[in-house]
Each structure stands twice: as C-alpha cells, then as structure tokens.
C-alpha cells in the first residue's frame, strides 16, 4: 500500500516551504503570490492530497464542527430542528455532531465531556434538565466555547444567547380557543416540569383559566414526559375515578396528545364528540387519526436554522443583532375541538 501524500510532499513538488503550503491548505494564503497559490492548488488536486483535519485542529484549535445536544431524536419536532441545524451547517462548511440524551442528566454530562474532548467550535444545547445542576455543562461554558440555547435554557445562564418559542403565549392562545368553544372542565397534561418550556406552557394554561374565572380542578392536571406513552398513561390517571370529569384535554405536545387520543378511543370515547383534544408542535403523523389534532405550531426547522446562524456568528466573533430571538405562537385548528 502506497504511503499517503503529506504536506511535505506537496512542498517538495512545488519547491516551496511547508509553511507556505499550510497557509494555502488552511485558506489563509496571505503573503503568498497568486501564481504560487495556483501552482500549489493544482498539485494538490493532481496528487489527490487530503489534509489531516485532526492534525490541523490540534494546531489551529478550529474543527469546523458544531455539537448539538437534544433530548429525544425520535420526537418529530426535534427531527425538524436537527434538519434546520444540518442545512445551515452544510451551507457554511461545518459538520454537526448530534447527541441524543433521552432526557437524562447523566447522558447530558457524558456528551458534554465528549464534545469538550473533541474540541467542537461551538455548542447548540436543548436541555431536558434545566432545574438541576449540570456540572459538566457549566464547566464547558466556563471554557468560553461559543454557546447557543435552542428552545430551552439553563437557569444558571439566563443571559446566554438563544432562540426560543413563546410557550406561555402559545398555551394561553390554545386554552382561550378551547374556552371559547364553551369548555370549562379541561384536563391538562404537562411536559416534564424539570424543563422551562413545560413550566411555561402549564403557566399559560393556568393563568388563562383563572383570567376567565374558571377554577382549575387539580385532579385534571397531570405531568407527562413529552412522549407518546405518557399521554396514554395520563388518560388512565385522569379516568381513575370512573366517568371523565372533563370535556376537553390539552396536552403539552402533540405526541402526548396522540397517546391520549389513542387511549380514549380504545376506551370507547369519540374524539371530538365526547372529548375534544388539543396539543403543541404541529408535528407530522399518520393520517389514521381523524380528525387531526388542533395544535400550536412551533417552527422547529426555523429554530434550528436560526440558532445555528447565531452560533456561527458567535464563533466568528461577529456582533449579534439580537441575543434572544423569540418566535410567536400560531394556532392550527384541525377540527379536534368542538363547540359545546
């Protein structure tokens, strides 16, 4: 097997120094003549030389790699977010190192340590544990690596740049829509209250009920985990006293709403004639569910792409026009909430 071509070989073939070739390879040919640059690039193409990016990164401390930490890659919302991140990375010559934590603090810590060892140039972070101390993450932040939050932030770092959704406003909009349909006994399945966005959605629901003079039955407010099975299980908890005491159910995301939908249908209830259902995210799911679920649309792709653009600007030392971008809520009425 032939030995791989090295930067020294390129220098010898071109009759220049290794430092000159290095400047051309790293796209910083300042002080190198135009003809010399052209000759070096031509030789590189002819011999098929590929620079050792790992070796380069050890010298330059630049890897052109971004770390992305998310809690659940199976959730269609995060799939859209990841696509937004990836597209902007590709457009700007970056690679994305994807880390799925399953919403577990120990996995967050493990991935943060891995990303730090790989010397990523920046980090996009969607945590599932912002109420708990995350020592690895805080240590990563102290190293001055550029950081941008997407949709959720860490409580200890409220001034860190990020892109977010108006979760409280979205929950208020959705709750008001259900109330305007005549419903007063409304069940609510929150996401995990360890996360900022789940707490804000619950707050939007509670405050809107109270501002409309509607007393919230504490037995109708349960906590889920943003996954399909928790929406299904929540129905058992809500029905544990027999006949449902609610005419509508609002879930903190569409996956839990779909799980609740399935559980209600299996127990003989019709949606929406018996119980109306609404959710969050506006994800894509099989059309076997009819009607589709009325929902608050959260622009996952836009959050991912805008967050990545913000992070790249930070990594390049460019000033940010805004450090915290918040996307407004939009309601998508799909017929799963009826007038009573």
VENDARA-V429016 format. One record per backbone hydrogen bond with DSSP energy under -0.5 kcal/mol. CO is the residue of the C=O (numbers start at 0). NH is the residue of the N-H. E is the energy in kcal/mol with one decimal. If there is no record, write none. Layout:
co:CO nh:NH e:E
co:CO nh:NH e:E
This chain:
co:5 nh:9 e:-1.7
co:6 nh:10 e:-2.0
co:7 nh:11 e:-2.3
co:8 nh:12 e:-2.4
co:9 nh:13 e:-1.8
co:10 nh:14 e:-1.3
co:10 nh:15 e:-2.1
co:16 nh:20 e:-1.8
co:17 nh:21 e:-2.6
co:18 nh:22 e:-2.0
co:19 nh:23 e:-1.6
co:20 nh:24 e:-2.8
co:21 nh:25 e:-2.2
co:22 nh:27 e:-3.1
co:23 nh:26 e:-1.6
co:28 nh:31 e:-2.4
co:32 nh:36 e:-2.4
co:33 nh:37 e:-2.3
co:34 nh:38 e:-2.3
co:35 nh:39 e:-2.5
co:36 nh:40 e:-2.5
co:37 nh:41 e:-2.1
co:38 nh:42 e:-2.3
co:39 nh:43 e:-2.5
co:40 nh:44 e:-2.0
co:41 nh:45 e:-2.3
co:42 nh:46 e:-2.5
co:43 nh:47 e:-0.9
co:43 nh:48 e:-1.9
co:50 nh:52 e:-1.1
co:51 nh:55 e:-2.5
co:52 nh:56 e:-2.7
co:53 nh:57 e:-1.7
co:54 nh:58 e:-1.1
co:55 nh:58 e:-0.7
co:55 nh:59 e:-3.4
co:56 nh:60 e:-2.2
co:63 nh:94 e:-2.4
co:64 nh:120 e:-2.5
co:64 nh:121 e:-0.8
co:65 nh:96 e:-3.2
co:66 nh:123 e:-3.2
co:67 nh:69 e:-0.5
co:67 nh:98 e:-2.9
co:68 nh:125 e:-2.6
co:69 nh:100 e:-2.5
co:70 nh:101 e:-0.7
co:71 nh:74 e:-1.3
co:74 nh:77 e:-0.9
co:74 nh:78 e:-1.7
co:75 nh:79 e:-1.9
co:76 nh:80 e:-1.9
co:77 nh:81 e:-2.9
co:78 nh:82 e:-1.9
co:79 nh:83 e:-2.0
co:80 nh:84 e:-2.0
co:81 nh:85 e:-3.0
co:82 nh:86 e:-2.5
co:83 nh:87 e:-1.6
co:84 nh:88 e:-2.4
co:85 nh:89 e:-2.7
co:86 nh:90 e:-2.0
co:87 nh:91 e:-1.2
co:88 nh:91 e:-0.6
co:88 nh:93 e:-3.0
co:89 nh:92 e:-1.0
co:94 nh:65 e:-3.0
co:95 nh:97 e:-0.8
co:96 nh:67 e:-2.6
co:98 nh:69 e:-2.6
co:98 nh:100 e:-0.6
co:100 nh:103 e:-1.5
co:103 nh:107 e:-2.0
co:104 nh:108 e:-2.5
co:105 nh:109 e:-2.1
co:106 nh:110 e:-2.6
co:107 nh:111 e:-2.5
co:108 nh:112 e:-2.1
co:109 nh:113 e:-1.9
co:110 nh:114 e:-2.9
co:111 nh:115 e:-2.2
co:112 nh:116 e:-2.1
co:113 nh:117 e:-1.8
co:114 nh:119 e:-1.6
co:115 nh:118 e:-1.0
co:120 nh:145 e:-0.6
co:121 nh:66 e:-2.5
co:122 nh:147 e:-2.4
co:123 nh:68 e:-2.5
co:124 nh:126 e:-0.5
co:124 nh:149 e:-1.9
co:128 nh:131 e:-1.7
co:129 nh:154 e:-1.1
co:132 nh:134 e:-0.5
co:133 nh:137 e:-2.3
co:134 nh:138 e:-2.2
co:135 nh:139 e:-2.2
co:136 nh:140 e:-2.4
co:137 nh:141 e:-1.8
co:138 nh:142 e:-0.8
co:139 nh:142 e:-0.8
co:139 nh:144 e:-0.9
co:140 nh:143 e:-1.8
co:145 nh:122 e:-1.9
co:147 nh:124 e:-2.1
co:148 nh:162 e:-2.1
co:149 nh:151 e:-1.5
co:153 nh:156 e:-2.1
co:154 nh:157 e:-0.6
co:156 nh:159 e:-1.4
co:160 nh:148 e:-2.4
co:161 nh:324 e:-2.2
co:162 nh:150 e:-3.5
co:163 nh:326 e:-2.8
co:164 nh:166 e:-2.2
co:165 nh:169 e:-2.5
co:166 nh:170 e:-2.4
co:167 nh:171 e:-2.2
co:168 nh:172 e:-2.4
co:169 nh:173 e:-2.4
co:170 nh:174 e:-2.6
co:171 nh:175 e:-2.4
co:172 nh:176 e:-1.8
co:173 nh:177 e:-2.0
co:174 nh:178 e:-2.6
co:175 nh:179 e:-2.6
co:176 nh:180 e:-0.7
co:177 nh:180 e:-0.8
co:177 nh:182 e:-1.4
co:178 nh:181 e:-2.3
co:180 nh:339 e:-2.5
co:183 nh:185 e:-1.1
co:184 nh:246 e:-2.4
co:184 nh:247 e:-1.3
co:186 nh:249 e:-2.7
co:187 nh:189 e:-0.6
co:187 nh:221 e:-2.4
co:188 nh:251 e:-2.5
co:189 nh:223 e:-2.8
co:191 nh:194 e:-2.1
co:193 nh:130 e:-0.9
co:194 nh:198 e:-1.7
co:195 nh:199 e:-2.3
co:196 nh:200 e:-2.1
co:197 nh:201 e:-2.1
co:198 nh:202 e:-2.4
co:199 nh:203 e:-2.3
co:200 nh:204 e:-2.0
co:201 nh:205 e:-2.9
co:202 nh:206 e:-2.7
co:203 nh:207 e:-1.6
co:204 nh:208 e:-2.2
co:205 nh:209 e:-2.4
co:206 nh:210 e:-2.5
co:207 nh:211 e:-1.1
co:208 nh:211 e:-0.5
co:208 nh:213 e:-2.7
co:209 nh:212 e:-1.8
co:212 nh:214 e:-0.6
co:214 nh:216 e:-0.5
co:215 nh:217 e:-0.7
co:216 nh:219 e:-2.4
co:217 nh:220 e:-1.3
co:219 nh:187 e:-3.0
co:219 nh:221 e:-0.6
co:221 nh:189 e:-2.8
co:226 nh:229 e:-0.7
co:226 nh:230 e:-1.3
co:227 nh:231 e:-1.8
co:228 nh:232 e:-2.6
co:229 nh:233 e:-2.0
co:230 nh:234 e:-1.1
co:231 nh:234 e:-0.6
co:231 nh:235 e:-1.0
co:232 nh:236 e:-1.6
co:233 nh:237 e:-2.6
co:234 nh:238 e:-2.1
co:236 nh:239 e:-0.8
co:238 nh:241 e:-2.4
co:246 nh:275 e:-2.6
co:247 nh:186 e:-2.9
co:248 nh:277 e:-2.0
co:249 nh:188 e:-2.5
co:252 nh:256 e:-1.8
co:253 nh:257 e:-2.7
co:254 nh:258 e:-2.1
co:255 nh:259 e:-2.5
co:256 nh:260 e:-2.5
co:257 nh:261 e:-2.5
co:258 nh:262 e:-2.1
co:259 nh:263 e:-2.6
co:260 nh:264 e:-2.4
co:261 nh:265 e:-2.3
co:262 nh:266 e:-1.1
co:263 nh:268 e:-2.6
co:264 nh:267 e:-1.6
co:269 nh:271 e:-0.5
co:269 nh:273 e:-2.2
co:269 nh:274 e:-1.8
co:275 nh:248 e:-2.3
co:276 nh:293 e:-0.7
co:277 nh:250 e:-2.6
co:278 nh:295 e:-1.0
co:279 nh:253 e:-2.5
co:280 nh:297 e:-1.2
co:285 nh:288 e:-1.2
co:287 nh:289 e:-0.8
co:293 nh:278 e:-2.4
co:294 nh:296 e:-0.6
co:294 nh:331 e:-3.3
co:295 nh:280 e:-3.0
co:296 nh:329 e:-0.6
co:297 nh:299 e:-2.0
co:298 nh:302 e:-2.7
co:299 nh:303 e:-2.3
co:300 nh:304 e:-2.8
co:301 nh:305 e:-2.8
co:302 nh:306 e:-2.1
co:303 nh:307 e:-1.8
co:304 nh:308 e:-2.2
co:305 nh:309 e:-2.2
co:306 nh:310 e:-2.2
co:307 nh:311 e:-2.6
co:308 nh:312 e:-1.9
co:309 nh:313 e:-2.0
co:310 nh:314 e:-2.6
co:311 nh:315 e:-1.7
co:312 nh:317 e:-2.7
co:313 nh:316 e:-1.3
co:322 nh:161 e:-2.4
co:323 nh:325 e:-0.5
co:324 nh:163 e:-3.4
co:326 nh:165 e:-2.4
co:329 nh:296 e:-2.9
co:330 nh:332 e:-0.6
co:331 nh:294 e:-2.1
co:331 nh:333 e:-0.7
co:335 nh:276 e:-2.1
